[in-house]
Amino acid sequence: MSAESTDAVPPLILRDLGGSVLLEVPADGAWTIERLVGLLGSPRACECVIDAFGADVFIGKEWIGGTEV
């Protein structure tokens, strides 16, 4: 897979603490820390987290963090 291919790059998924999907963002190339921070700090993502009283973040099925950490 080349760095430019998005075929195998999984989406960013924001889930509530019960596991339900709050927000899913398709990959637009490889995920970078800058892009993740920008997306997770967006008004939409913040609204989802506040409304759900917390959230976990995944890239595909891989957990990368959460508000409870």
N, CA, C and O of each residue as an XYZ file, in Angstrom:
276
protein
N       0.843     -1.176      0.000
C       0.000      0.000      0.000
C       0.885      1.235      0.000
O       1.816      1.342      0.799
N       0.598      2.150     -0.882
C       1.361      3.393     -0.900
C       0.803      4.351      0.137
O      -0.328      4.190      0.596
N       1.586      5.335      0.502
C       1.156      6.315      1.505
C      -0.038      7.124      1.013
O      -0.787      7.674      1.821
N      -0.224      7.202     -0.303
C      -1.315      7.992     -0.864
C      -2.616      7.207     -0.971
O      -3.677      7.813     -1.119
N      -2.570      5.896     -0.901
C      -3.761      5.067     -1.052
C      -4.618      5.118      0.205
O      -4.108      5.004      1.319
N      -5.945      5.294      0.013
C      -6.857      5.297      1.156
C      -7.685      4.028      1.205
O      -8.522      3.878      2.095
N      -7.471      3.096      0.258
C      -8.262      1.869      0.205
C      -8.190      1.085      1.506
O      -9.209      0.574      1.969
N      -7.018      0.978      2.101
C      -6.850      0.155      3.297
C      -6.714      0.992      4.571
O      -6.482      0.441      5.647
N      -6.856      2.302      4.462
C      -6.743      3.151      5.647
C      -8.126      3.247      6.287
O      -9.053      3.784      5.679
N      -8.271      2.732      7.507
C      -9.588      2.727      8.146
C     -10.024      4.126      8.586
O      -9.195      5.023      8.740
N     -11.330      4.301      8.787
C     -11.846      5.599      9.209
C     -11.572      5.882     10.681
O     -11.255      4.980     11.456
N     -11.698      7.135     11.041
C     -11.672      7.559     12.434
C     -13.099      7.430     12.951
O     -14.036      7.937     12.333
N     -13.265      6.757     14.079
C     -14.601      6.530     14.626
C     -14.642      7.018     16.067
O     -13.811      6.633     16.890
N     -15.602      7.854     16.356
C     -15.854      8.357     17.704
C     -17.075      7.609     18.224
O     -18.151      7.678     17.632
N     -16.903      6.889     19.340
C     -17.989      6.088     19.914
C     -18.315      6.581     21.315
O     -17.436      7.036     22.046
N     -19.600      6.486     21.683
C     -19.947      6.816     23.063
C     -19.418      5.714     23.967
O     -18.916      4.701     23.479
N     -19.523      5.896     25.263
C     -18.936      4.941     26.207
C     -19.645      3.595     26.200
O     -19.146      2.627     26.773
N     -20.806      3.527     25.554
C     -21.519      2.265     25.384
C     -21.180      1.571     24.077
O     -21.638      0.454     23.835
N     -20.381      2.217     23.225
C     -19.936      1.616     21.977
C     -20.686      2.047     20.731
O     -20.337      1.617     19.632
N     -21.707      2.884     20.869
C     -22.453      3.351     19.695
C     -21.654      4.415     18.947
O     -20.991      5.251     19.560
N     -21.725      4.375     17.625
C     -20.991      5.331     16.795
C     -21.636      6.712     16.895
O     -22.837      6.872     16.674
N     -20.820      7.696     17.232
C     -21.255      9.086     17.284
C     -20.873      9.831     16.011
O     -21.631     10.661     15.510
N     -19.686      9.521     15.497
C     -19.142     10.231     14.349
C     -18.141      9.317     13.658
O     -17.323      8.672     14.313
N     -18.211      9.266     12.335
C     -17.245      8.483     11.555
C     -16.690      9.372     10.459
O     -17.440      9.980      9.696
N     -15.363      9.442     10.386
C     -14.685     10.288      9.409
C     -13.831      9.395      8.518
O     -12.906      8.743      9.003
N     -14.132      9.358      7.212
C     -13.322      8.526      6.322
C     -11.885      9.044      6.226
O     -11.621     10.236      6.384
N     -10.984      8.130      5.968
C      -9.572      8.500      5.810
C      -9.400      9.310      4.535
O     -10.061      9.061      3.526
N      -8.516     10.267      4.598
C      -8.162     11.091      3.441
C      -6.647     10.987      3.277
O      -5.950     11.994      3.157
N      -6.157      9.752      3.275
C      -4.724      9.498      3.314
C      -4.367      8.984      4.696
O      -5.246      8.694      5.507
N      -3.097      8.875      4.954
C      -2.640      8.370      6.253
C      -3.039      9.330      7.366
O      -3.032     10.547      7.183
N      -3.388      8.768      8.524
C      -3.729      9.600      9.680
C      -2.453     10.180     10.274
O      -1.460      9.472     10.443
N      -2.485     11.457     10.588
C      -1.369     12.117     11.264
C      -1.885     12.659     12.593
O      -3.089     12.854     12.759
N      -0.999     12.899     13.520
C      -1.410     13.445     14.813
C      -2.061     14.810     14.625
O      -3.019     15.142     15.324
N      -1.553     15.599     13.691
C      -2.123     16.919     13.438
C      -3.561     16.812     12.949
O      -4.430     17.564     13.390
N      -3.806     15.884     12.046
C      -5.166     15.711     11.516
C      -6.097     15.179     12.601
O      -7.233     15.638     12.720
N      -5.629     14.219     13.389
C      -6.455     13.672     14.468
C      -6.826     14.751     15.477
O      -7.989     14.868     15.861
N      -5.854     15.533     15.904
C      -6.114     16.595     16.879
C      -7.083     17.617     16.296
O      -7.990     18.079     16.988
N      -6.897     17.967     15.040
C      -7.796     18.920     14.393
C      -9.222     18.416     14.320
O     -10.160     19.159     14.610
N      -9.395     17.164     13.936
C     -10.740     16.592     13.836
C     -11.389     16.434     15.198
O     -12.569     16.741     15.368
N     -10.627     15.958     16.166
C     -11.200     15.715     17.494
C     -11.462     17.013     18.255
O     -12.243     17.026     19.207
N     -10.821     18.093     17.845
C     -11.073     19.389     18.452
C     -12.129     20.202     17.722
O     -12.424     21.334     18.105
N     -12.697     19.622     16.668
C     -13.705     20.337     15.881
C     -14.989     20.524     16.683
O     -15.274     19.741     17.589
N     -15.760     21.551     16.355
C     -17.027     21.765     17.066
C     -17.957     20.547     17.022
O     -18.611     20.234     18.017
N     -18.020     19.868     15.888
C     -18.904     18.697     15.762
C     -18.473     17.583     16.708
O     -19.311     17.017     17.410
N     -17.185     17.259     16.739
C     -16.693     16.196     17.621
C     -16.892     16.579     19.084
O     -17.305     15.746     19.891
N     -16.604     17.826     19.430
C     -16.785     18.278     20.818
C     -18.245     18.190     21.234
O     -18.546     17.794     22.360
N     -19.153     18.555     20.338
C     -20.589     18.458     20.619
C     -20.993     17.009     20.880
O     -21.759     16.733     21.803
N     -20.481     16.089     20.071
C     -20.780     14.662     20.252
C     -20.314     14.177     21.623
O     -21.047     13.475     22.319
N     -19.106     14.548     22.006
C     -18.541     14.109     23.290
C     -19.332     14.689     24.458
O     -19.634     13.981     25.419
N     -19.661     15.956     24.379
C     -20.428     16.596     25.456
C     -21.800     15.953     25.587
O     -22.237     15.637     26.694
N     -22.483     15.756     24.463
C     -23.822     15.160     24.486
C     -23.809     13.730     25.020
O     -24.764     13.290     25.660
N     -22.710     13.003     24.752
C     -22.612     11.595     25.170
C     -21.958     11.439     26.548
O     -21.870     10.324     27.063
N     -21.501     12.536     27.146
C     -20.821     12.501     28.452
C     -19.538     11.670     28.422
O     -19.178     11.036     29.414
N     -18.857     11.678     27.282
C     -17.597     10.956     27.133
C     -17.574     10.174     25.837
O     -18.615      9.941     25.222
N     -16.382      9.771     25.424
C     -16.258      9.027     24.173
C     -14.921      8.302     24.107
O     -13.965      8.640     24.806
N     -14.890      7.296     23.244
C     -13.662      6.590     22.890
C     -13.410      6.835     21.413
O     -14.351      7.008     20.638
N     -12.142      6.849     21.021
C     -11.766      7.113     19.640
C     -11.035      5.899     19.082
O     -10.171      5.315     19.737
N     -11.400      5.536     17.863
C     -10.814      4.389     17.184
C     -10.370      4.795     15.789
O     -10.963      5.677     15.169
N      -9.326      4.146     15.304
C      -9.014      4.149     13.881
C      -9.357      2.735     13.450
O      -8.644      1.782     13.763
N     -10.453      2.619     12.731
C     -10.990      1.295     12.424
C     -11.413      0.624     13.716
O     -12.243      1.159     14.452
N     -10.851     -0.542     13.999
C     -11.173     -1.287     15.223
C     -10.165     -1.052     16.343
O     -10.333     -1.564     17.450
N      -9.111     -0.274     16.058
C      -8.034     -0.017     17.023
C      -8.368      1.174     17.901
O      -8.552      2.283     17.400
N      -8.448      0.956     19.206
C      -8.696      2.036     20.155
C      -7.450      2.902     20.249
O      -6.345      2.385     20.416
N      -7.618      4.225     20.143
C      -6.457      5.114     20.252
C      -6.560      6.092     21.415
O      -5.602      6.809     21.702
N      -7.709      6.131     22.088
C      -7.830      7.018     23.235
C      -9.272      7.283     23.595
O     -10.196      6.818     22.927
N      -9.448      8.032     24.652
C     -10.792      8.360     25.092
C     -10.778      9.473     26.113
O      -9.725      9.879     26.604
N     -11.955      9.954     26.420
C     -12.080     11.053     27.364
C     -11.931     10.596     28.800
O     -11.746     11.425     29.691
N     -12.007      9.310     29.047
C     -11.920      8.780     30.405
C     -10.487      8.468     30.819
O     -10.246      8.051     31.952
N      -9.542      8.666     29.917
C      -8.135      8.351     30.192
C      -7.467      9.524     30.854
O      -6.278      9.460     31.169
